[in-house]
Amino acid sequence: MKAVVCTALTGAHSLKVMEWPSRAPGYGEIRVAIYAAGVNFGDLLVTTGKYQVKLTPPFVLGTEGAGVVMDCGEGVSTFKPGDRVLVQNNDVRQCFADDVTLPAIRAVHVPAGIRLTDIAGFPLNFGTSYYALKHRANLQPGEVLAVHGASGGVGLAAVKLGKMLGATVIATGGDDKKLQKVRAEGADFVVNTNREPLTERIRELTSGRGADVSFDPVGGDVFDATMRSTAIDGRVLVVGFAGGRIPSAPANRILFGGLSVVGAPYGGFTQRHPDRWAELMTGLLDKVRTGALTPLIHQRMGFEQAPKALSLVAGRKIVGKCLLLSERGLTGEP
């Protein structure tokens, strides 16, 4: 089969499309014909050896994708050949390939009416954001949600989910054109952190209170400002450190602000509780089916354009999600 292979830990230009062995499913596993796969910031980190889980080249990239079940190993009763599925393969990745073999518990059914080449980049962004907002922060209707890094895949998903959950959403970022797109996707207010003081602007928009929930996948200086712009008794969600610097939370501000600083380790959650992950993802897919959620696709590309896709991620040129399509996905889908 064809696969996008990382041949060295030197970034996007190390990716090559080459032949890679396909594997028959073992006990509890399924083999899925991939139609499309989502491109993530974590893929870029893996190719440079900066991700927390180190992989030794050569290896196949891709943590999430959508496709059709080809065959099932013994002990699998939840799927059959021909089923359309969404997969999240945190353990070994390998979704940037014509097919992937993975545990059946890492897949969910895709409802009729949803195109595989629309939904392939859904699990990580929307799963992370929903887990953080609902499971960890218990965001309530009428609350104010501040989403930092809002034009990125995870941030934009948080904006959409925040609106779906009934919150007023303040979206922040550093690019006016991107923020215009985020506003068009549902944000109530936008703040350009390169031109406006983040803390002061959020407090101004909330009549001095601050945000009830602050969603931070950026870290660094943004986290420092987040600690000052979250309301008394508010919740600060630590989602990631895309800005590079891992910050520290001042204990006195946590104490006197009554703040809850909450980690949202989505990857670990999916591995520890695959049944709860499947329930979460099935519920979100039903929202897509009904039109309550619509993933924003920045661009669809073939496997040979994987270096370009990762370069766009590295240059922060993407609003929403880039997808890589296999030959199946480029020619059509069931």
C-alpha positions in Angstrom: 0.0 0.0 0.0 1.0 3.7 -0.3 1.8 5.6 2.9 3.2 8.9 4.0 6.4 8.0 5.8 8.6 10.1 8.0 12.2 9.2 7.0 14.1 11.4 9.4 13.4 13.7 12.3 14.0 16.8 10.2 10.5 18.2 9.7 8.0 18.3 6.8 10.6 17.8 4.0 11.4 14.4 5.5 8.0 13.0 4.4 8.0 10.6 1.5 5.1 8.7 -0.2 6.3 5.1 -0.5 5.2 1.5 -0.3 4.5 0.2 3.2 3.4 -3.2 4.4 -0.3 -3.7 5.1 -1.2 -5.8 8.1 -4.0 -8.3 8.6 -6.1 -7.6 11.8 -5.4 -9.7 14.9 -7.7 -10.4 17.8 -10.0 -7.4 18.5 -8.6 -5.5 15.5 -10.1 -4.1 12.3 -8.4 -3.1 9.0 -9.8 0.1 7.6 -9.4 1.5 4.0 -8.6 5.1 4.6 -10.3 7.8 2.5 -9.0 10.8 4.3 -7.0 11.7 7.3 -6.6 14.8 9.5 -3.3 16.8 9.7 -2.4 18.0 13.2 0.2 20.1 14.9 1.2 17.0 16.7 2.2 15.5 13.4 4.7 18.3 12.9 6.1 17.8 16.4 6.5 14.1 15.7 8.5 14.7 12.6 11.0 16.9 14.5 11.3 14.6 17.5 9.6 17.2 19.8 6.5 15.3 20.7 6.3 13.7 24.1 6.1 10.2 22.5 9.3 9.6 20.5 9.1 7.6 17.3 12.1 6.2 15.4 12.1 6.7 11.6 10.9 5.3 9.4 7.2 5.5 10.5 3.8 6.3 9.1 2.2 9.5 10.3 -1.5 10.3 11.0 -3.5 9.9 14.2 -7.0 10.3 12.8 -8.9 9.4 9.7 -12.1 8.1 8.1 -12.7 5.1 5.9 -14.4 1.8 5.4 -13.8 -1.5 7.3 -12.0 -4.0 5.0 -11.9 -7.0 7.4 -12.2 -7.8 11.1 -10.2 -10.0 13.4 -11.5 -12.6 15.8 -13.5 -11.2 18.7 -14.9 -8.1 16.8 -18.6 -7.9 17.0 -19.2 -4.1 16.7 -18.1 -3.8 13.1 -18.3 -5.7 9.8 -16.7 -5.2 6.4 -18.3 -2.3 4.6 -19.0 -0.2 7.7 -18.0 3.4 7.4 -15.9 4.5 10.4 -14.0 7.3 12.1 -10.7 6.3 13.7 -8.4 7.8 16.3 -5.2 5.8 16.5 -3.1 7.4 19.2 -1.1 4.3 19.9 0.8 3.9 16.6 -0.7 6.5 14.2 -0.4 5.2 10.6 -3.6 6.9 9.2 -1.7 8.6 6.4 -1.9 5.4 4.4 -4.1 3.4 2.1 -5.2 1.3 5.1 -4.6 1.1 8.8 -5.0 -1.9 11.2 -6.0 -0.9 14.7 -8.0 -2.0 17.8 -11.7 -1.9 17.1 -12.2 0.2 20.3 -10.4 3.0 18.5 -13.2 3.4 15.9 -16.8 4.6 15.8 -19.5 4.3 13.2 -20.0 7.3 10.8 -23.8 8.1 10.4 -25.3 8.1 6.9 -25.3 11.5 5.3 -21.8 12.5 6.5 -19.0 12.4 3.9 -15.8 10.7 5.0 -13.8 13.4 3.3 -15.6 16.0 5.5 -15.2 14.3 8.8 -11.7 12.7 8.8 -10.2 15.6 10.8 -12.9 15.6 13.4 -11.7 13.3 16.3 -8.8 15.2 17.7 -10.0 18.8 17.5 -13.6 18.3 18.4 -12.9 15.5 20.8 -10.3 17.5 22.7 -12.4 20.6 22.9 -15.6 18.9 24.0 -13.8 16.8 26.6 -12.2 20.0 27.9 -15.3 22.2 27.9 -17.9 19.7 29.0 -16.1 16.9 30.9 -13.4 19.1 32.6 -14.9 22.6 32.9 -18.6 21.8 32.8 -19.3 24.9 30.7 -22.9 26.1 31.3 -25.4 28.0 29.1 -25.0 31.7 29.6 -21.4 31.6 30.8 -18.6 33.5 29.0 -16.0 31.3 27.3 -12.6 32.8 26.2 -10.9 30.7 23.5 -7.2 31.5 22.9 -5.5 30.5 19.7 -9.0 30.4 18.3 -8.1 30.1 14.6 -6.3 26.8 15.1 -8.0 23.5 14.7 -8.6 22.9 18.4 -9.4 26.5 19.1 -12.0 26.8 16.3 -13.6 23.6 17.5 -13.9 25.1 21.0 -15.5 28.2 19.5 -18.1 26.1 17.7 -18.7 23.9 20.7 -18.9 26.8 23.1 -21.7 28.3 21.0 -23.5 24.9 20.7 -23.3 24.7 24.5 -24.9 28.1 24.9 -21.9 30.2 26.0 -20.9 33.7 24.9 -17.6 33.2 23.1 -14.6 35.6 23.0 -12.1 34.4 20.5 -8.5 35.6 20.6 -5.6 35.4 18.2 -3.0 37.4 16.4 -4.2 37.8 12.8 -7.2 39.9 11.8 -8.0 37.9 8.6 -8.1 34.7 10.6 -10.2 36.3 13.3 -12.7 37.4 10.7 -13.1 33.8 9.7 -13.5 32.8 13.4 -16.1 35.5 13.8 -18.0 34.1 10.8 -17.9 30.6 12.4 -19.7 31.8 15.4 -17.5 33.8 17.9 -19.4 36.7 19.5 -16.3 38.8 20.0 -12.7 38.7 18.7 -9.5 40.1 20.2 -6.3 40.6 18.3 -3.6 40.0 20.9 -1.0 41.7 18.7 -2.9 45.0 18.9 -5.0 44.8 22.1 -4.1 44.0 25.7 -5.6 40.6 26.2 -6.5 40.9 29.9 -7.9 44.4 29.7 -9.9 43.7 26.6 -11.6 40.5 28.0 -12.4 42.3 31.2 -13.9 45.2 29.2 -16.1 42.8 27.2 -17.3 41.2 30.4 -18.0 44.4 32.4 -14.9 43.8 34.5 -15.7 40.2 35.6 -13.5 38.2 33.2 -14.3 34.9 31.5 -16.0 32.1 33.4 -14.0 29.5 31.4 -10.7 30.2 29.7 -9.6 27.7 27.1 -5.8 27.8 26.5 -4.0 25.6 24.0 -1.2 28.2 23.6 0.6 28.5 26.9 3.4 31.0 27.4 2.4 34.7 27.7 -1.2 33.8 26.8 -1.5 31.6 29.8 -0.1 34.4 32.0 -2.7 36.8 30.7 -5.4 34.1 31.0 -4.7 33.8 34.7 -5.5 37.6 35.0 -8.5 37.6 32.7 -10.5 34.7 34.2 -13.4 35.6 36.6 -13.4 34.9 40.3 -14.4 31.2 40.8 -13.7 30.6 37.0 -12.0 27.7 35.4 -8.7 27.8 33.4 -8.4 24.9 30.9 -4.8 23.9 30.2 -5.1 22.2 26.7 -1.6 22.6 25.2 1.5 24.7 24.7 1.5 25.6 21.0 3.3 28.8 21.9 6.3 26.9 23.0 6.8 27.9 26.6 5.3 25.8 29.4 4.1 28.3 32.0 3.6 28.1 35.7 0.5 29.1 37.6 1.0 31.5 40.5 -0.6 29.9 43.6 -1.6 33.3 45.1 -3.7 34.1 42.1 -5.3 30.7 42.2 -6.1 31.2 45.9 -7.4 34.7 45.9 -9.2 34.3 42.6 -10.8 31.1 43.6 -9.6 29.7 40.3 -9.7 26.1 39.2 -6.7 25.3 36.9 -7.8 22.2 35.1 -5.8 19.9 32.8 -7.5 18.4 29.8 -5.5 15.3 28.8 -7.7 14.1 26.0 -5.2 11.6 24.5 -4.9 9.8 27.9 -8.7 10.0 28.4 -9.3 8.2 25.1 -6.8 5.4 26.0 -8.0 4.9 29.6 -11.7 5.1 28.8 -12.3 3.9 25.2 -16.0 3.3 25.9 -16.5 6.8 27.1 -14.5 8.1 24.1 -16.8 6.2 21.7 -19.9 7.6 23.5 -18.5 11.2 23.3 -17.6 10.8 19.6 -20.9 9.2 18.7 -22.8 12.1 20.3 -20.7 14.7 18.5 -21.1 12.9 15.1 -24.9 13.0 15.7 -24.5 16.8 16.0 -22.8 16.8 12.6 -25.5 14.7 11.1 -28.2 17.1 12.3 -26.2 20.2 11.1 -25.6 21.5 14.6 -21.8 21.2 14.1 -20.0 21.7 10.8 -16.2 21.1 10.7 -14.3 23.8 8.7 -12.0 22.3 6.1 -9.2 24.6 5.1 -7.9 22.4 2.2 -8.0 18.8 0.9 -4.8 17.4 -0.6 -3.4 14.2 -1.9 -0.8 12.2 0.0 2.0 13.6 -2.1 1.2 17.0 -0.7 1.8 16.0 2.9 5.0 18.1 3.2 3.0 21.2 2.0 0.2 20.5 4.5 2.7 20.3 7.4 4.4 23.4 6.2 1.1 25.2 6.4 0.7 24.0 9.9 4.2 25.1 10.8 3.5 28.6 9.3 0.2 28.9 11.1 -1.5 29.4 7.7 -4.5 27.2 8.5 -8.0 28.1 9.8 -9.8 24.9 10.5 -8.3 21.6 9.3 -6.2 20.3 6.4 -7.1 16.8 5.2 -4.9 14.3 3.2 -6.9 12.1 0.8 -5.9 8.7 -0.4 -6.5 7.7 -4.0 -9.9 6.3 -2.8 -10.8 9.6 -1.3 -9.7 11.6 -4.4 -11.8 9.4 -6.7 -15.0 9.1 -4.6 -16.5 7.5 -1.6 -19.4 5.2 -0.5 
